[in-house]
Amino acid sequence: MASFWKTLTKSSSNTPSAPDTPLRLQFPTPASPDTKIRLAVLSTALLDALGAPVENCERFSFPFITKMQPKRVNDRIVHEPGVWTDDTSTMLCLANSLATLKDSPNFVGGFDEVHQLRLYRRWVREGYLSCTGRCFHVGTELKTALSIFTQHEHDPDMALHRIRQDLGGDNIIGNGSLMRIIPIGLAYWHDDAEAMSYAKRCSLSSHPNKVCYEACQMWTGAVARIMQEVTQAPRRNRSDDDRLSKLDLLEYISNHPYQDDRLRRWLCLPFGIPPRPAGKAEREEYYYRHHPLLRLIAETQGPGASGFKPDGFAYYIPTAEQLPSTNSVVDTVASALYCFFTTKTFEDGALMAVNLGYDADTVGAVYGGLAACWYAAEEGKAEGIFWSKRVRDWRNTVARPELINEVAENLVIWERKVAEMYQ
């Protein structure tokens, strides 16, 4: 084991114990929809760039990542610090499609899979919305989907049908649709059902396996729930029971009607356990005892835990056997949620996510979008919860910030139009 990681055989005093950090008392930071959109888009890019240098690296084989670093291949620098990858480029393509689609002379914006596929193809061919001006990596599923789409572009319905037919195999479960999905929840949060319908369609256009689109639906629904909570006008005398807590969000995720057992094994309560108690404190203890993800958190972070952690970091990093972080959408969902529910600040969850190695950039990007919806607010607010010296350093080092901001502003404008439809 590399010398920059400590091997611990029991919990130290600064390691949080799951029962001592109750999810039921952790609440999202209020902010305007504009702020949440801007910072969720930015955070996706920040953590994509932060994790990119250790993508495909075995966990614990590299020094603990805390700042932007160059990407090296065979000791040769191939990307400077702050360069983000296909995770962010495809997310920006989706966001710009939602914001700029023209389906009539007088109306701009909307959802259309064909327009999205055309923008992804522009990225591949021309470097559109790329960090470096060119596409330097594209996932296998999306590459195949774009090839099929190009062959049948004259008949878009046939193209989408062939994509679903050719890429719907049971083992084709990459995380490429999940890593780009955050703009749908940010734009369409006013209506959960509409947002999740669009999330499914977005995934079907390149990752049509059931586990892929169910992950996208759940993630989008969770983002919508958070946005509905944090953007509503504050109400006086509102009790904690009336606020959305992390425990409530976990229950929402757990109760999603998954059809694929691979997601259920990580995210749902098992059959045959006692009935859920009514009280929130008792319910949280119940989830730590029975829910697969929270059981893992309790085992790896609570009293008596053992494992690996770097100096100055208050949390253990699970082993790859305990928490895989491959490019499987199932592993990405589990890893990103583990980081979110284990930690209490944006920075801590971000550091945990990118230091998992393997598909670190995607786990970081997926965590980053959701966590920013939860924690983020304007500078001067959410200090220590979202904003910190490290987070500001990441923002100041990320490549092409003007491009990220431009697309985020387009999405802000489109969300305002969507909001007007619900008034």
Secondary structure, DSSP 4 states (H G I P E B T S, - for coil): --TTSEEESS--TTSPPGGGS-GGG--PPP--HHHHHHHHHHHHHHHHHHHGGGTTPPTTSSPPP-S---EEETTEEEE-TT---HHHHHHHHHHHHHHH-EEETTEE----HHHHHHHHHHHHHH-TT-SSSS-----HHHHHHHHHHHHTTTSHHHHHHHHHHHH--TT--BSTTTTT-HHHHHHSTT-HHHHHHHHHHHHHTT--SHHHHHHHHHHHHHHHHHHHHHTSPP-TT--GGGS--HHHHHHHHHHS----HHHHHHHSPPTTPPPPPSSHHHHHHHHHHH-HHHHHHHHHHSTT--EEE-TT--SPBPPTTTS--SSBHHHHHHHHHHHHHH-SSHHHHHHHHHTT-SSHHHHHHHHHHHHHHHH---TTSSBTTTB-HHHHHHHHHSS-HHHHHHHHHHHHHHHHHHHHHT-
